[in-house]
Amino acid sequence: MNPGSDAMGNTREKLNEISSLIGKLRTDYPAETNAFLSFMSKAEGGKALTVREKELINVGLAVAAQCEWCIAIHVQHAIEAGASRDEVIEAGFMAVVMHGGPALMYMTPLVEAVDEFLPATASKETVTGGES
């Protein structure tokens, strides 16, 4: 789980798999897929939480759900929204608190995704420079 490991690129591969799946489902099952994507867009559109906060919640839920594809996309989105390495890892640990040992094992793809998108040499502060 370090930047030089064989796991590097696995997270981006998961993101490509998501994109391919959504494309295929939109072609083969447009009504169902578009209905889900529309619901997702509306559910994520609220204003009470920031995008960064929502994505950190989604990171924890992805770990609890043991979904490597979900982990990949939500770690990427959390980092793009300004979350720090420590915030993303802490969100994962909140899933472990609620979900127990099985969630702890899914910290593996979470750490791999963080390492891929935000190398360990990056600052522990948020991308915007503020502290968490």
Buried (B, 14 or more C-beta within 10 A) or exposed (E): BEEEEEBBEBBBEBBEEBEEEEEEBEEEEEEEBEEEEEEEEEEEEEEEEEBBBBBBBBBBBBBBBBBBBBBBBBBBBBBEBBBBBBBBBBBBBBBBEEBEEEBBEBBBBBBBBBBBBBEEEEEEBBBEEEEE
